[in-house]
Amino acid sequence: MYLHPSDTHGANLVAEQLTSNDNYGVWSRAMLIALKAKNKIGFIDGTCAKPDQDSPLSHQWERCNAIVLSWIMNTVSKELFTGIVYSIDAQFVWKDLKERFDKVNGSRIFSLHRDIGSLTQGNMTVSVYYTKLRQLWDEYASLVALPSFGCATSKAYLEHDQQQKLLQFFMGLIDS
Protein backbone atom coordinates (compact mmCIF):
# COMPACT_ATOMS: atom_id res chain seq x y z
CA MET A 1 0.00 0.00 0.00
CA TYR A 2 2.98 2.24 -0.59
CA LEU A 3 2.47 5.33 -2.72
CA HIS A 4 5.50 6.64 -4.56
CA PRO A 5 5.66 10.41 -5.16
CA SER A 6 5.22 9.69 -8.89
CA ASP A 7 1.92 7.86 -8.19
CA THR A 8 -0.34 10.79 -8.97
CA HIS A 9 -4.04 10.62 -9.70
CA GLY A 10 -3.71 12.47 -12.98
CA ALA A 11 -1.21 10.06 -14.49
CA ASN A 12 -2.05 8.08 -17.60
CA LEU A 13 -0.55 4.66 -17.09
CA VAL A 14 -1.18 3.46 -20.64
CA ALA A 15 -1.58 5.11 -24.01
CA GLU A 16 -4.53 2.91 -25.02
CA GLN A 17 -7.94 4.31 -24.08
CA LEU A 18 -10.74 1.81 -23.48
CA THR A 19 -13.58 2.55 -25.88
CA SER A 20 -15.37 -0.74 -26.61
CA ASN A 21 -15.15 -4.52 -26.88
CA ASP A 22 -12.79 -4.06 -29.82
CA ASN A 23 -9.89 -2.78 -27.74
CA TYR A 24 -10.66 -4.21 -24.29
CA GLY A 25 -8.05 -6.96 -24.63
CA VAL A 26 -5.23 -4.58 -25.48
CA TRP A 27 -6.32 -2.04 -22.87
CA SER A 28 -6.68 -4.55 -20.03
CA ARG A 29 -3.34 -6.18 -20.86
CA ALA A 30 -1.59 -2.80 -20.87
CA MET A 31 -3.28 -1.82 -17.61
CA LEU A 32 -2.31 -5.11 -15.92
CA ILE A 33 1.32 -4.58 -16.89
CA ALA A 34 1.27 -0.99 -15.62
CA LEU A 35 -0.49 -1.90 -12.37
CA LYS A 36 1.96 -4.75 -11.80
CA ALA A 37 4.84 -2.31 -12.30
CA LYS A 38 3.24 -0.01 -9.73
CA ASN A 39 2.65 -2.96 -7.37
CA LYS A 40 -1.11 -2.24 -7.32
CA ILE A 41 -2.62 -5.39 -8.91
CA GLY A 42 -4.05 -6.36 -5.50
CA PHE A 43 -6.50 -3.46 -5.68
CA ILE A 44 -8.20 -4.88 -8.76
CA ASP A 45 -7.91 -8.60 -8.13
CA GLY A 46 -9.00 -8.46 -4.48
CA THR A 47 -5.77 -9.69 -2.91
CA CYS A 48 -5.31 -6.34 -1.20
CA ALA A 49 -8.59 -6.38 0.67
CA LYS A 50 -10.02 -3.34 2.35
CA PRO A 51 -9.13 -3.36 6.06
CA ASP A 52 -11.71 -2.78 8.77
CA GLN A 53 -12.78 0.83 9.21
CA ASP A 54 -11.04 1.07 12.61
CA SER A 55 -7.76 -0.35 11.25
CA PRO A 56 -4.79 2.03 11.14
CA LEU A 57 -4.29 0.93 7.51
CA SER A 58 -7.79 1.92 6.45
CA HIS A 59 -6.85 5.46 5.41
CA GLN A 60 -3.80 4.27 3.44
CA TRP A 61 -5.90 1.63 1.65
CA GLU A 62 -8.49 4.30 0.73
CA ARG A 63 -5.76 6.51 -0.75
CA CYS A 64 -4.23 3.70 -2.80
CA ASN A 65 -7.64 2.52 -3.99
CA ALA A 66 -8.48 6.10 -5.04
CA ILE A 67 -5.22 6.35 -7.01
CA VAL A 68 -5.90 3.05 -8.82
CA LEU A 69 -9.47 4.13 -9.51
CA SER A 70 -8.25 7.43 -10.95
CA TRP A 71 -5.75 5.58 -13.18
CA ILE A 72 -8.59 3.48 -14.56
CA MET A 73 -10.79 6.55 -15.08
CA ASN A 74 -7.95 8.33 -16.92
CA THR A 75 -7.74 5.52 -19.47
CA VAL A 76 -11.38 5.10 -20.48
CA SER A 77 -13.44 7.06 -22.99
CA LYS A 78 -15.61 9.96 -21.84
CA GLU A 79 -18.72 7.84 -22.29
CA LEU A 80 -17.36 5.15 -19.98
CA PHE A 81 -15.95 7.70 -17.54
CA THR A 82 -19.38 9.08 -16.70
CA GLY A 83 -20.52 5.57 -15.75
CA ILE A 84 -17.70 4.97 -13.27
CA VAL A 85 -16.89 8.41 -11.85
CA TYR A 86 -19.12 7.86 -8.81
CA SER A 87 -17.64 4.45 -8.00
CA ILE A 88 -15.56 4.08 -4.87
CA ASP A 89 -13.97 0.66 -5.35
CA ALA A 90 -11.32 -0.02 -8.01
CA GLN A 91 -11.93 -3.77 -7.86
CA PHE A 92 -15.64 -3.32 -8.56
CA VAL A 93 -14.93 -1.02 -11.53
CA TRP A 94 -12.34 -3.44 -12.94
CA LYS A 95 -14.73 -6.39 -12.67
CA ASP A 96 -17.58 -4.36 -14.16
CA LEU A 97 -15.49 -3.32 -17.18
CA LYS A 98 -14.32 -6.91 -17.65
CA GLU A 99 -17.90 -8.19 -17.51
CA ARG A 100 -19.08 -5.61 -20.05
CA PHE A 101 -16.22 -5.69 -22.53
CA ASP A 102 -14.31 -8.95 -22.24
CA LYS A 103 -16.43 -10.74 -24.78
CA VAL A 104 -14.47 -13.31 -26.70
CA ASN A 105 -16.72 -14.11 -29.58
CA GLY A 106 -16.41 -16.33 -32.58
CA SER A 107 -16.60 -13.44 -35.01
CA ARG A 108 -13.44 -11.81 -33.59
CA ILE A 109 -11.57 -15.11 -33.65
CA PHE A 110 -12.75 -15.68 -37.23
CA SER A 111 -11.70 -12.16 -38.21
CA LEU A 112 -8.22 -12.64 -36.75
CA HIS A 113 -7.84 -16.02 -38.43
CA ARG A 114 -8.85 -14.48 -41.78
CA ASP A 115 -6.50 -11.52 -41.29
CA ILE A 116 -3.59 -13.83 -40.46
CA GLY A 117 -4.26 -15.94 -43.53
CA SER A 118 -4.62 -13.01 -45.90
CA LEU A 119 -1.83 -10.72 -44.67
CA THR A 120 0.92 -10.25 -47.23
CA GLN A 121 4.06 -8.15 -47.25
CA GLY A 122 2.95 -5.97 -50.14
CA ASN A 123 5.01 -2.78 -50.03
CA MET A 124 5.92 -3.16 -46.33
CA THR A 125 9.42 -3.90 -45.15
CA VAL A 126 9.97 -7.41 -43.84
CA SER A 127 10.17 -6.14 -40.26
CA VAL A 128 6.90 -4.17 -40.53
CA TYR A 129 5.18 -7.16 -42.15
CA TYR A 130 6.46 -9.49 -39.41
CA THR A 131 5.40 -7.03 -36.69
CA LYS A 132 1.83 -6.88 -38.05
CA LEU A 133 1.68 -10.65 -38.35
CA ARG A 134 3.07 -11.05 -34.82
CA GLN A 135 0.42 -8.67 -33.42
CA LEU A 136 -2.31 -10.77 -35.02
CA TRP A 137 -0.78 -14.00 -33.69
CA ASP A 138 -0.46 -12.54 -30.19
CA GLU A 139 -4.06 -11.32 -30.12
CA TYR A 140 -5.28 -14.66 -31.46
CA ALA A 141 -3.25 -16.51 -28.79
CA SER A 142 -4.75 -14.31 -26.07
CA LEU A 143 -8.27 -15.23 -27.20
CA VAL A 144 -7.69 -18.91 -27.91
CA ALA A 145 -5.65 -20.29 -25.03
CA LEU A 146 -3.64 -23.33 -25.94
CA PRO A 147 -3.14 -26.05 -23.32
CA SER A 148 0.36 -26.42 -21.96
CA PHE A 149 1.00 -29.47 -19.85
CA GLY A 150 4.71 -29.86 -20.43
CA CYS A 151 4.19 -33.34 -21.85
CA ALA A 152 5.60 -34.62 -25.12
CA THR A 153 2.27 -34.17 -26.92
CA SER A 154 2.03 -30.57 -25.79
CA LYS A 155 5.59 -29.87 -26.89
CA ALA A 156 4.90 -31.45 -30.27
CA TYR A 157 1.79 -29.29 -30.67
CA LEU A 158 3.73 -26.12 -29.82
CA GLU A 159 6.43 -27.06 -32.35
CA HIS A 160 3.73 -27.65 -34.96
CA ASP A 161 2.18 -24.26 -34.13
CA GLN A 162 5.57 -22.55 -34.57
CA GLN A 163 6.08 -24.29 -37.91
CA GLN A 164 2.62 -23.15 -39.06
CA LYS A 165 3.50 -19.57 -38.15
CA LEU A 166 6.76 -19.81 -40.06
CA LEU A 167 4.91 -21.09 -43.13
CA GLN A 168 2.32 -18.29 -42.85
CA PHE A 169 5.16 -15.79 -42.68
CA PHE A 170 6.87 -17.23 -45.77
CA MET A 171 3.62 -17.41 -47.76
CA GLY A 172 3.03 -13.70 -47.25
CA LEU A 173 6.46 -12.56 -48.38
CA ILE A 174 6.86 -11.04 -51.82
CA ASP A 175 8.94 -13.10 -54.26
CA SER A 176 11.90 -10.74 -54.31
KAZI-V254397 format. One record per backbone hydrogen bond with DSSP energy under -0.5 kcal/mol. NH is the residue of the N-H (numbers start at 0). CO is the residue of the C=O. E is the energy in kcal/mol with one decimal. If there is no record, write none. Layout:
BEGIN
nh:NH co:CO e:E
nh:NH co:CO e:E
END
This chain:
BEGIN
nh:3 co:1 e:-0.5
nh:6 co:3 e:-2.5
nh:7 co:5 e:-2.0
nh:10 co:7 e:-1.2
nh:12 co:10 e:-0.7
nh:17 co:15 e:-0.5
nh:17 co:74 e:-3.0
nh:22 co:19 e:-0.9
nh:23 co:19 e:-0.6
nh:23 co:20 e:-0.8
nh:24 co:20 e:-0.5
nh:26 co:22 e:-2.6
nh:27 co:23 e:-3.3
nh:28 co:24 e:-1.9
nh:29 co:25 e:-2.4
nh:30 co:26 e:-2.7
nh:31 co:27 e:-2.6
nh:32 co:28 e:-2.1
nh:33 co:29 e:-2.3
nh:34 co:30 e:-3.2
nh:35 co:31 e:-2.2
nh:36 co:32 e:-2.2
nh:37 co:33 e:-1.7
nh:38 co:35 e:-1.2
nh:39 co:34 e:-3.1
nh:40 co:34 e:-0.5
nh:42 co:39 e:-1.5
nh:43 co:40 e:-2.1
nh:44 co:40 e:-2.0
nh:45 co:41 e:-0.9
nh:47 co:41 e:-2.1
nh:48 co:46 e:-0.9
nh:54 co:51 e:-1.9
nh:57 co:54 e:-1.4
nh:60 co:56 e:-2.6
nh:61 co:57 e:-2.3
nh:62 co:58 e:-2.1
nh:63 co:59 e:-2.4
nh:64 co:60 e:-2.9
nh:65 co:61 e:-2.2
nh:66 co:62 e:-2.1
nh:67 co:63 e:-2.5
nh:68 co:64 e:-2.7
nh:69 co:65 e:-2.3
nh:70 co:66 e:-2.2
nh:71 co:67 e:-2.1
nh:72 co:68 e:-2.5
nh:73 co:69 e:-2.0
nh:74 co:71 e:-1.6
nh:75 co:72 e:-1.0
nh:76 co:17 e:-2.4
nh:80 co:76 e:-2.7
nh:81 co:77 e:-1.8
nh:82 co:79 e:-0.8
nh:83 co:79 e:-0.7
nh:83 co:80 e:-1.3
nh:84 co:80 e:-1.7
nh:86 co:83 e:-1.9
nh:92 co:88 e:-2.0
nh:93 co:89 e:-2.6
nh:94 co:90 e:-2.5
nh:95 co:91 e:-2.5
nh:96 co:92 e:-2.7
nh:97 co:93 e:-2.3
nh:98 co:94 e:-2.6
nh:99 co:95 e:-2.2
nh:100 co:96 e:-2.6
nh:101 co:97 e:-2.3
nh:102 co:100 e:-2.2
nh:103 co:101 e:-0.8
nh:104 co:102 e:-0.9
nh:107 co:104 e:-0.7
nh:108 co:104 e:-1.8
nh:109 co:105 e:-2.8
nh:110 co:106 e:-2.4
nh:111 co:107 e:-2.5
nh:112 co:108 e:-2.5
nh:113 co:109 e:-2.7
nh:114 co:110 e:-2.6
nh:115 co:111 e:-2.8
nh:116 co:112 e:-2.1
nh:117 co:113 e:-1.8
nh:118 co:114 e:-1.2
nh:120 co:171 e:-3.5
nh:123 co:120 e:-2.7
nh:128 co:124 e:-2.6
nh:129 co:125 e:-2.8
nh:130 co:126 e:-2.3
nh:131 co:127 e:-2.4
nh:132 co:128 e:-2.3
nh:133 co:129 e:-3.0
nh:134 co:130 e:-2.2
nh:135 co:131 e:-1.9
nh:136 co:132 e:-2.5
nh:137 co:133 e:-2.8
nh:138 co:134 e:-2.4
nh:139 co:135 e:-2.6
nh:140 co:136 e:-2.7
nh:141 co:137 e:-1.8
nh:142 co:138 e:-1.3
nh:142 co:139 e:-0.5
nh:143 co:139 e:-2.5
nh:144 co:142 e:-0.7
nh:154 co:150 e:-2.4
nh:155 co:151 e:-2.4
nh:156 co:152 e:-2.3
nh:157 co:153 e:-2.4
nh:158 co:154 e:-2.3
nh:159 co:155 e:-2.3
nh:160 co:156 e:-2.6
nh:161 co:157 e:-2.3
nh:162 co:158 e:-2.2
nh:163 co:159 e:-2.4
nh:164 co:160 e:-2.0
nh:165 co:161 e:-2.1
nh:166 co:162 e:-2.3
nh:167 co:163 e:-2.4
nh:168 co:164 e:-2.5
nh:169 co:165 e:-2.5
nh:170 co:166 e:-2.6
nh:171 co:167 e:-1.3
nh:171 co:168 e:-0.5
nh:172 co:168 e:-0.6
nh:172 co:169 e:-1.0
END
